[in-house]
């Protein structure tokens, strides 16, 4: 999987989540970022606002969707 809407859709389907669009803003453990993709761990790839780096983030671990695109 990669940084595509299709990979996000797969994570949502696997995790039983509603539709989430690429670029949706999230806060993970107090840190702000945006969902940019999904990965083979069925987690989201989140790009951090402060550094621009991308990390693997489990959607159930301290993740709050702050904006639905």
N, C-alpha and C positions, 0 to 999 in steps of 0.2 A: 504494500500500500504506500501511499505517498501524500503529498500535499495537494489533494484534489477534493472536490465536492463528493465524488464517488466514494473516496475512502472515509470521509466523514459520515456519509450515509450508511456505510457498512458498520461503523462503530455504533451509530444510533440504533440500527436494527439489532445488532448483537446484544447491546446493553439494554434494549427496551426503552430507548429514549425517543422523544418526539423529534420532529424535523429540526435540525440545526444547520444553519448556513455558514459557509466559509466566511471568516471575518467577524463572526459573532464575538462580542466582547465578554470576557470572563475575569473573575478574580479567583486565584488559586492560593489558598493560605495567605491571603492579604496582598498578594502580588497581582498586578493588572497585566492582562495580555489579550490576545485574540486567537481563536481557533483557526489554524491554517491547514489542518489535515488530520489524518488518522494513521494508525500504525498497526503492525501485526500483533501487538499486545491488546488490541481492541481498546486502545486509549487514544486521546487526542494529542496532536502536536500543537503546542501553544507557543506563539511568538510573544516574548515579553516586551512590554512597552518601554521599559527602562534600558534594556540592553540590545534588543533585536534578535537575541538568541532564541532558538527553538528547543523546547524540551517535551518529553513524553509525560503526559499528565492523565492520571486516572480520573474519569468523570465523577466518581463518587467520593473522592478524597478531597475535602475542603474546597471543592470547585463550586462557584456560584456563577450562573449565567447572568450577566448584568445587562445584556442587550441582545435581543433576538433580531438579527438582521433581516 
